[in-house]
Amino acid sequence: MTRRPVTDRLPAFPWDRLAPYKKIAADHPGGIVDLSVGTPVDPVPPGLRAALADAADSPGYPATWGTPALRASITGWLERRHGVRVTGEGVLPTVGSKELVAWLPTLLGLGPGDTVVHPELAYPTYDIGARLAGATPVAADGLTSLGPAPVRLVWVNSPSNPTGRVLGVAHLRKVVAWARERGAVVASDECYLDLGWEGEAPVSILHPDVSDGSHEGLLAVHSLSKRSNLAGYRAAFVAGDTALVQELLAVRKHAGMIVPAPVQAAMGAALDDEEHAAGQKERYRARRARLRAALTGAGWRIEHSQAGLYLWASHPDHDAWEAVEHLAGRGILVAPGEFYGPAGAGAVRVAFTATDERVDAAVARLGG
Ligand SMILES: Cc1ncc(COP(=O)(O)O)c(C=O)c1O
């Protein structure tokens, strides 16, 4: 019997379709302004580099659960910044959040016949994680429209990638109540929780206003990639239901899914310091404001985008791929909305993770 490769279960990598437009944008005499991916471009704050270097002499195996100091930094940050109280048993560092998103259904024991629900417009890895486990991914914003298949896991992502939409307390409470009635786990991807710009402030699924003080069945996924420019370090954590977190810990110990000790030290330093995060947020705020004004001035419509690192933009004269081509002709690369689901076909996602110099170039090319 020949085995089917795992890639047979996974979709084609959509970014290859953007390559011709990347080439067009790169040919611009002023160089490309790449706003297609949300990767940090500013330096790693010196204090975090120092914490990494100070822990460089780490010959022994690190603890999968994280050092007690790191766990204290995580619980302290959650309470201070987001009004969420968890004990050290309810937190677990992960190797960036993408690996947790991709493996969570497998780690929770989901498989064929189980349904994983994720937002209609979504970071693609929720779907991938379901497929890796052999479970069935379903894209649905309204839970009431779901059929009778047993839902084991529901992903929410507020603030959203790609739209920057924020789900309010009332919405999140409904998701939690729905999932609790059915025994489903709610996993809330909160990697942009600190990056609110306007309207209702983003709130964690673990906040007592949402959870009613019980974390049963709830997991919140956090990342330091954007807050602290640590995407290259792979630094994230999951927090919430103690029983679920301890189950994840037990499986991850067996599987060797461990955050390196120097990265654990850098993570702790990052969580203990708000100053660098506030400075980085202000950089993004300024870039967002300039790009937003330039896009609207050039006739683009911005929807949602109250939080996170993206502007969700559409233009009355172009469908999404035409819009990608139009902007590529001006040396600006953006991502077509359909990369995040069919509902995104009319829009493009514009990341504001570019240097001030590149943002200035984009603003000038959009007409001032
Ligand atoms: C919604 C969302 N979740 C998770 C991630 C993964 O981030 P990381 O693996 O760097 O923590 C990203 C990255 O852009 C994202 O947009």
The ligand as an SDF file (V2000), in Angstrom:
LIG
                    3D

 16 16  0  0  0  0  0  0  0  0999 V2000
   -3.7220   35.5780   13.5400 C   0  0  0  0  0  0  0  0  0  0  0  0
   -2.3340   35.0730   13.6820 C   0  0  0  0  0  0  0  0  0  0  0  0
   -2.1110   34.0570   14.5260 N   0  0  0  0  0  0  0  0  0  0  0  0
   -0.8750   33.5640   14.6990 C   0  0  0  0  0  0  0  0  0  0  0  0
    0.2020   34.0800   14.0090 C   0  0  0  0  0  0  0  0  0  0  0  0
    1.5530   33.4550   14.2110 C   0  0  0  0  0  0  0  0  0  0  0  0
    2.4390   34.2650   14.8680 O   0  0  0  0  0  0  0  0  0  0  0  0
    3.7520   33.6670   15.5520 P   0  0  0  0  0  0  0  0  0  0  0  0
    3.9110   32.2510   15.1130 O   0  0  0  0  0  0  0  0  0  0  0  0
    4.8600   34.5300   15.0550 O   0  0  0  0  0  0  0  0  0  0  0  0
    3.5390   33.7750   17.0140 O   0  0  0  0  0  0  0  0  0  0  0  0
    0.0240   35.1330   13.1210 C   0  0  0  0  0  0  0  0  0  0  0  0
    1.1540   35.6770   12.3730 C   0  0  0  0  0  0  0  0  0  0  0  0
    1.0800   36.5880   11.6190 O   0  0  0  0  0  0  0  0  0  0  0  0
   -1.2980   35.6310   12.9500 C   0  0  0  0  0  0  0  0  0  0  0  0
   -1.5540   36.6440   12.1110 O   0  0  0  0  0  0  0  0  0  0  0  0
  1  2  1  0
  2  3  1  0
  2 15  2  0
  3  4  2  0
  4  5  1  0
  5  6  1  0
  5 12  2  0
  6  7  1  0
  7  8  1  0
  8  9  2  0
  8 10  1  0
  8 11  1  0
 12 13  1  0
 12 15  1  0
 13 14  2  0
 15 16  1  0
M  END
$$$$
